[in-house]
Amino acid sequence: MATTGDNDRISQALELLGNRFDPEIEESFTSIAERILAQALENVELAEHKLRQIQELVGDVALAGSN
């Protein structure tokens, strides 16, 4: 049984995720805790991908500027 404190923590975690789940994650996981963790991992993976793309773009610009 979830306590009020647990519900508050779940609510806070959901807020950190923007109160939304990827539809595939929502279908794949049954518990809210699993969904939260899966979405957080997905968000990290997307952020890492974007960071690599940004580093390549900025690196290209920095290399072009040093010539």
Number of C-alpha atoms within 10 A of each C-alpha: 4 7 8 9 9 11 11 11 12 16 13 13 16 19 11 12 15 9 11 13 17 12 8 10 16 17 10 11 13 10 9 12 13 14 21 22 14 18 20 17 12 15 14 12 12 11 12 12 12 12 12 11 12 12 12 12 12 12 12 11 11 11 10 9 8 6 5
